[in-house]
Amino acid sequence: MFSSTTPLSKTLRISLALWFAAASLVSVAHAADAKLKVLLITGGCCHEYKTQKDILKKGIEARANVEITQIHTDDKSTKPPLAILGNPDYAKGYDLVIHDECAADVKDPATIQGVLKPHQDGLPGVNLHCAMHCYRFGEFGKPVKVGDDNSHWYEYLGLQSTGHGAQAPIAISFTEKESPIVKGLEDWTTINEELYNNVQILTGKGLAKGKQTTKNKEGVEKTNETVVAWTNEYGPKKARVFSTTVGHNNATVEDARYLDLVTRGVLWTTGHLNDDGTPAKGFGPGGK
């Protein structure tokens, strides 16, 4: 056994140096592995998804230790040929799915069940804008009943929305100010945007409301106010879900306030958001 005064041999010193170097590399590798693996789904009708997918990827990755993989189609129909459709294992290996597709005419119940399967198994979800108007059929304009075939997507979201009016600025006010998703965020007013209706709130818990004033052809003003951001717990495994109906136009999607909100939703759903709204250790920008 070496005493405290026994000099280490040159060979031993080299061995120890190599061991510490290897340990450092393992530590770096583990930090890289800690990145959240996020699947972003975009494409379909009515939006500039080709641009918005990259705005979201860049903006979220700059705010949190995540790696976003994109599944995208340039198809602009209401029935886009998304690669996830018909594949209930599409989210295997991911920590979260962001649904940002617009697929209002994907109506086959079995296909919809396949989209929901990962979330039913407990995988968190974030849903943006037109994702609220996807995977619907039957008399979806009327309040659905929980358990009905055409209620399944709305049960996942926690809120039923079916349409919107003309574009105009939306005044967003955060109503659940102690939620870590919105804690410390300031109310703000968007550019011209679409205010989605609330047919009914099912199990969702509101985080923000949006108020919008529009004029009809006769010049008569009308003001509407709806929930525009909320959380939900879905299915027997209580998968965490965050949704916001805001985000039609590119200028809104690239707004720092919007990206901050969505990123917090990403971190909250995966359990990596502190109570004060900051990323958990290791999940901030650059792994901080």
One Martini backbone bead per residue (centre of mass of N, CA, C, O) as a GRO file, in nm:
protein
  288
    1MET     BB    1   0.099   0.035   0.020
    2PHE     BB    2   0.058   0.362  -0.003
    3SER     BB    3   0.181   0.641   0.105
    4SER     BB    4   0.159   0.986   0.129
    5THR     BB    5   0.484   0.991   0.027
    6THR     BB    6   0.452   0.819  -0.214
    7PRO     BB    7   0.548   0.807  -0.526
    8LEU     BB    8   0.422   0.803  -0.828
    9SER     BB    9   0.423   0.648  -1.096
   10LYS     BB   10   0.420   0.715  -1.423
   11THR     BB   11   0.214   0.498  -1.503
   12LEU     BB   12  -0.003   0.576  -1.292
   13ARG     BB   13  -0.044   0.868  -1.378
   14ILE     BB   14  -0.142   0.799  -1.663
   15SER     BB   15  -0.380   0.620  -1.582
   16LEU     BB   16  -0.533   0.836  -1.423
   17ALA     BB   17  -0.562   1.040  -1.653
   18LEU     BB   18  -0.724   0.851  -1.838
   19TRP     BB   19  -0.957   0.800  -1.645
   20PHE     BB   20  -1.052   1.097  -1.618
   21ALA     BB   21  -1.104   1.139  -1.919
   22ALA     BB   22  -1.314   0.916  -1.949
   23ALA     BB   23  -1.511   1.027  -1.735
   24SER     BB   24  -1.566   1.291  -1.886
   25LEU     BB   25  -1.687   1.164  -2.142
   26VAL     BB   26  -1.921   1.025  -1.999
   27SER     BB   27  -2.048   1.283  -1.887
   28VAL     BB   28  -2.103   1.413  -2.163
   29ALA     BB   29  -2.277   1.183  -2.272
   30HIS     BB   30  -2.497   1.203  -2.055
   31ALA     BB   31  -2.578   1.494  -2.124
   32ALA     BB   32  -2.668   1.430  -2.412
   33ASP     BB   33  -2.885   1.215  -2.326
   34ALA     BB   34  -3.068   1.437  -2.167
   35LYS     BB   35  -3.207   1.499  -2.403
   36LEU     BB   36  -3.492   1.578  -2.541
   37LYS     BB   37  -3.716   1.385  -2.734
   38VAL     BB   38  -3.870   1.545  -3.015
   39LEU     BB   39  -4.180   1.538  -3.195
   40LEU     BB   40  -4.259   1.710  -3.498
   41ILE     BB   41  -4.579   1.789  -3.641
   42THR     BB   42  -4.634   1.879  -3.991
   43GLY     BB   43  -4.915   1.983  -4.181
   44GLY     BB   44  -5.138   2.113  -4.416
   45CYS     BB   45  -5.374   2.329  -4.381
   46CYS     BB   46  -5.354   2.697  -4.387
   47HIS     BB   47  -5.028   2.690  -4.346
   48GLU     BB   48  -4.672   2.773  -4.285
   49TYR     BB   49  -4.504   2.499  -4.217
   50LYS     BB   50  -4.230   2.517  -4.362
   51THR     BB   51  -4.151   2.755  -4.166
   52GLN     BB   52  -4.258   2.685  -3.873
   53LYS     BB   53  -4.088   2.433  -3.810
   54ASP     BB   54  -3.817   2.599  -3.787
   55ILE     BB   55  -3.896   2.801  -3.575
   56LEU     BB   56  -3.954   2.595  -3.353
   57LYS     BB   57  -3.690   2.444  -3.342
   58LYS     BB   58  -3.504   2.685  -3.286
   59GLY     BB   59  -3.657   2.811  -3.038
   60ILE     BB   60  -3.659   2.561  -2.846
   61GLU     BB   61  -3.355   2.477  -2.858
   62ALA     BB   62  -3.267   2.764  -2.733
   63ARG     BB   63  -3.442   2.708  -2.443
   64ALA     BB   64  -3.369   2.392  -2.453
   65ASN     BB   65  -3.277   2.049  -2.389
   66VAL     BB   66  -3.338   1.971  -2.714
   67GLU     BB   67  -3.450   1.734  -2.975
   68ILE     BB   68  -3.577   1.790  -3.297
   69THR     BB   69  -3.802   1.602  -3.485
   70GLN     BB   70  -3.928   1.584  -3.819
   71ILE     BB   71  -4.268   1.565  -3.943
   72HIS     BB   72  -4.335   1.634  -4.292
   73THR     BB   73  -4.570   1.810  -4.510
   74ASP     BB   74  -4.662   2.000  -4.804
   75ASP     BB   75  -4.938   1.930  -4.778
   76LYS     BB   76  -5.261   2.137  -4.808
   77SER     BB   77  -5.462   1.957  -4.699
   78THR     BB   78  -5.717   1.801  -4.488
   79LYS     BB   79  -5.546   1.516  -4.588
   80PRO     BB   80  -5.260   1.450  -4.494
   81PRO     BB   81  -4.966   1.239  -4.557
   82LEU     BB   82  -4.880   1.135  -4.278
   83ALA     BB   83  -4.647   0.917  -4.139
   84ILE     BB   84  -4.821   0.844  -3.874
   85LEU     BB   85  -5.038   0.718  -4.029
   86GLY     BB   86  -5.097   0.387  -3.928
   87ASN     BB   87  -4.874   0.434  -3.676
   88PRO     BB   88  -4.871   0.364  -3.338
   89ASP     BB   89  -4.525   0.377  -3.329
   90TYR     BB   90  -4.423   0.677  -3.402
   91ALA     BB   91  -4.309   0.754  -3.084
   92LYS     BB   92  -4.072   0.583  -3.061
   93GLY     BB   93  -3.816   0.726  -2.848
   94TYR     BB   94  -3.990   0.951  -2.725
   95ASP     BB   95  -4.088   1.219  -2.490
   96LEU     BB   96  -4.246   1.386  -2.724
   97VAL     BB   97  -4.536   1.541  -2.878
   98ILE     BB   98  -4.587   1.772  -3.146
   99HIS     BB   99  -4.892   1.909  -3.250
  100ASP     BB  100  -4.904   2.089  -3.592
  101GLU     BB  101  -5.145   1.995  -3.745
  102CYS     BB  102  -5.386   1.990  -4.043
  103ALA     BB  103  -5.655   1.731  -4.012
  104ALA     BB  104  -5.985   1.749  -4.054
  105ASP     BB  105  -6.017   1.478  -4.270
  106VAL     BB  106  -5.929   1.278  -4.050
  107LYS     BB  107  -6.179   1.014  -3.974
  108ASP     BB  108  -6.065   0.752  -3.899
  109PRO     BB  109  -6.082   0.582  -3.608
  110ALA     BB  110  -5.826   0.404  -3.630
  111THR     BB  111  -5.630   0.633  -3.696
  112ILE     BB  112  -5.683   0.801  -3.443
  113GLN     BB  113  -5.600   0.583  -3.243
  114GLY     BB  114  -5.303   0.579  -3.340
  115VAL     BB  115  -5.238   0.872  -3.254
  116LEU     BB  116  -5.320   0.819  -2.941
  117LYS     BB  117  -5.158   0.578  -2.827
  118PRO     BB  118  -4.906   0.710  -2.690
  119HIS     BB  119  -5.087   0.877  -2.487
  120GLN     BB  120  -5.228   0.634  -2.356
  121ASP     BB  121  -4.928   0.530  -2.262
  122GLY     BB  122  -4.809   0.839  -2.145
  123LEU     BB  123  -4.738   1.041  -2.357
  124PRO     BB  124  -4.668   1.344  -2.406
  125GLY     BB  125  -4.835   1.664  -2.508
  126VAL     BB  126  -4.832   1.910  -2.776
  127ASN     BB  127  -5.066   2.173  -2.886
  128LEU     BB  128  -5.112   2.356  -3.199
  129HIS     BB  129  -5.375   2.509  -3.297
  130CYS     BB  130  -5.491   2.303  -3.547
  131ALA     BB  131  -5.491   2.050  -3.363
  132MET     BB  132  -5.786   2.114  -3.259
  133HIS     BB  133  -5.900   2.044  -3.581
  134CYS     BB  134  -5.861   1.740  -3.561
  135TYR     BB  135  -5.985   1.433  -3.575
  136ARG     BB  136  -6.291   1.459  -3.706
  137PHE     BB  137  -6.641   1.362  -3.659
  138GLY     BB  138  -6.945   1.402  -3.720
  139GLU     BB  139  -7.103   1.606  -3.467
  140PHE     BB  140  -6.860   1.828  -3.385
  141GLY     BB  141  -7.032   2.101  -3.343
  142LYS     BB  142  -7.118   1.953  -3.104
  143PRO     BB  143  -7.133   1.844  -2.804
  144VAL     BB  144  -6.960   1.606  -2.671
  145LYS     BB  145  -6.938   1.277  -2.544
  146VAL     BB  146  -6.796   1.100  -2.328
  147GLY     BB  147  -6.707   0.799  -2.521
  148ASP     BB  148  -6.742   0.876  -2.786
  149ASP     BB  149  -6.601   0.837  -3.089
  150ASN     BB  150  -6.584   1.173  -3.140
  151SER     BB  151  -6.415   1.238  -2.848
  152HIS     BB  152  -6.111   1.151  -2.826
  153TRP     BB  153  -5.950   1.407  -2.901
  154TYR     BB  154  -6.086   1.592  -2.689
  155GLU     BB  155  -5.996   1.430  -2.443
  156TYR     BB  156  -5.698   1.481  -2.484
  157LEU     BB  157  -5.713   1.795  -2.476
  158GLY     BB  158  -5.980   1.902  -2.282
  159LEU     BB  159  -6.103   2.049  -2.545
  160GLN     BB  160  -6.358   2.203  -2.750
  161SER     BB  161  -6.297   2.285  -3.094
  162THR     BB  162  -6.427   2.418  -3.434
  163GLY     BB  163  -6.347   2.741  -3.461
  164HIS     BB  164  -6.339   3.069  -3.636
  165GLY     BB  165  -6.278   3.386  -3.713
  166ALA     BB  166  -6.157   3.662  -3.775
  167GLN     BB  167  -5.884   3.852  -3.798
  168ALA     BB  168  -5.735   3.968  -3.487
  169PRO     BB  169  -5.645   4.088  -3.216
  170ILE     BB  170  -5.512   3.936  -2.911
  171ALA     BB  171  -5.583   3.945  -2.571
  172ILE     BB  172  -5.357   3.816  -2.338
  173SER     BB  173  -5.444   3.642  -2.031
  174PHE     BB  174  -5.325   3.530  -1.729
  175THR     BB  175  -5.505   3.318  -1.491
  176GLU     BB  176  -5.266   3.104  -1.380
  177LYS     BB  177  -5.004   3.244  -1.219
  178GLU     BB  178  -4.887   2.973  -1.057
  179SER     BB  179  -4.808   2.847  -1.298
  180PRO     BB  180  -4.510   2.749  -1.439
  181ILE     BB  181  -4.585   2.819  -1.737
  182VAL     BB  182  -4.674   3.146  -1.651
  183LYS     BB  183  -4.478   3.242  -1.456
  184GLY     BB  184  -4.399   3.586  -1.517
  185LEU     BB  185  -4.576   3.636  -1.745
  186GLU     BB  186  -4.692   3.862  -1.979
  187ASP     BB  187  -4.922   4.023  -2.102
  188TRP     BB  188  -5.059   4.020  -2.447
  189THR     BB  189  -5.067   4.137  -2.794
  190THR     BB  190  -5.141   4.046  -3.090
  191ILE     BB  191  -5.170   4.009  -3.386
  192ASN     BB  192  -5.329   3.894  -3.627
  193GLU     BB  193  -5.572   3.647  -3.527
  194GLU     BB  194  -5.707   3.339  -3.422
  195LEU     BB  195  -6.007   3.275  -3.248
  196TYR     BB  196  -6.095   3.014  -3.072
  197ASN     BB  197  -6.333   2.823  -2.979
  198ASN     BB  198  -6.563   2.710  -2.706
  199VAL     BB  199  -6.767   2.457  -2.669
  200GLN     BB  200  -6.592   2.288  -2.444
  201ILE     BB  201  -6.490   2.199  -2.122
  202LEU     BB  202  -6.360   1.929  -1.985
  203THR     BB  203  -6.043   1.868  -1.832
  204GLY     BB  204  -5.933   2.134  -1.857
  205LYS     BB  205  -5.683   2.391  -1.756
  206GLY     BB  206  -5.667   2.713  -1.742
  207LEU     BB  207  -5.418   2.982  -1.833
  208ALA     BB  208  -5.561   3.142  -2.081
  209LYS     BB  209  -5.698   3.435  -2.231
  210GLY     BB  210  -5.891   3.560  -2.515
  211LYS     BB  211  -5.943   3.885  -2.664
  212GLN     BB  212  -6.183   3.982  -2.929
  213THR     BB  213  -6.237   4.230  -3.185
  214THR     BB  214  -6.498   4.249  -3.429
  215LYS     BB  215  -6.627   4.298  -3.765
  216ASN     BB  216  -6.878   4.321  -3.965
  217LYS     BB  217  -7.013   4.420  -4.264
  218GLU     BB  218  -7.174   4.652  -4.091
  219GLY     BB  219  -6.969   4.735  -3.839
  220VAL     BB  220  -7.022   4.544  -3.610
  221GLU     BB  221  -6.929   4.480  -3.294
  222LYS     BB  222  -6.740   4.197  -3.148
  223THR     BB  223  -6.687   4.018  -2.837
  224ASN     BB  224  -6.447   3.767  -2.751
  225GLU     BB  225  -6.392   3.494  -2.504
  226THR     BB  226  -6.123   3.257  -2.455
  227VAL     BB  227  -5.954   2.979  -2.426
  228VAL     BB  228  -5.583   2.951  -2.523
  229ALA     BB  229  -5.470   2.797  -2.258
  230TRP     BB  230  -5.380   2.455  -2.146
  231THR     BB  231  -5.436   2.169  -1.943
  232ASN     BB  232  -5.383   1.803  -1.918
  233GLU     BB  233  -5.510   1.476  -1.827
  234TYR     BB  234  -5.449   1.160  -1.992
  235GLY     BB  235  -5.573   0.895  -1.906
  236PRO     BB  236  -5.470   0.638  -1.697
  237LYS     BB  237  -5.158   0.776  -1.708
  238LYS     BB  238  -5.161   1.088  -1.705
  239ALA     BB  239  -5.095   1.253  -1.942
  240ARG     BB  240  -4.935   1.528  -2.033
  241VAL     BB  241  -5.102   1.839  -2.146
  242PHE     BB  242  -5.044   2.098  -2.392
  243SER     BB  243  -5.230   2.399  -2.504
  244THR     BB  244  -5.260   2.617  -2.805
  245THR     BB  245  -5.443   2.836  -3.031
  246VAL     BB  246  -5.206   2.986  -3.091
  247GLY     BB  247  -5.045   3.024  -3.427
  248HIS     BB  248  -5.085   3.112  -3.739
  249ASN     BB  249  -4.859   3.317  -3.771
  250ASN     BB  250  -4.528   3.371  -3.808
  251ALA     BB  251  -4.497   3.621  -3.616
  252THR     BB  252  -4.604   3.461  -3.372
  253VAL     BB  253  -4.420   3.208  -3.366
  254GLU     BB  254  -4.150   3.409  -3.344
  255ASP     BB  255  -4.233   3.505  -3.083
  256ALA     BB  256  -4.092   3.504  -2.778
  257ARG     BB  257  -4.355   3.465  -2.611
  258TYR     BB  258  -4.446   3.209  -2.753
  259LEU     BB  259  -4.188   3.033  -2.719
  260ASP     BB  260  -4.189   3.041  -2.413
  261LEU     BB  261  -4.459   2.898  -2.372
  262VAL     BB  262  -4.403   2.636  -2.530
  263THR     BB  263  -4.149   2.550  -2.376
  264ARG     BB  264  -4.287   2.520  -2.105
  265GLY     BB  265  -4.477   2.300  -2.201
  266VAL     BB  266  -4.260   2.095  -2.264
  267LEU     BB  267  -4.136   2.081  -1.973
  268TRP     BB  268  -4.392   2.013  -1.813
  269THR     BB  269  -4.486   1.748  -1.951
  270THR     BB  270  -4.184   1.613  -1.876
  271GLY     BB  271  -4.081   1.723  -1.583
  272HIS     BB  272  -3.876   2.012  -1.649
  273LEU     BB  273  -4.024   2.224  -1.441
  274ASN     BB  274  -4.017   2.464  -1.237
  275ASP     BB  275  -4.213   2.652  -1.023
  276ASP     BB  276  -4.076   2.932  -1.154
  277GLY     BB  277  -4.031   2.853  -1.482
  278THR     BB  278  -3.773   2.701  -1.486
  279PRO     BB  279  -3.547   2.496  -1.579
  280ALA     BB  280  -3.427   2.219  -1.514
  281LYS     BB  281  -3.154   2.071  -1.449
  282GLY     BB  282  -3.018   2.027  -1.780
  283PHE     BB  283  -3.283   2.186  -1.953
  284GLY     BB  284  -3.152   2.415  -2.058
  285PRO     BB  285  -2.956   2.594  -2.227
  286GLY     BB  286  -2.706   2.375  -2.306
  287GLY     BB  287  -2.767   2.208  -2.026
  288LYS     BB  288  -2.823   2.407  -1.762
   0.00000   0.00000   0.00000
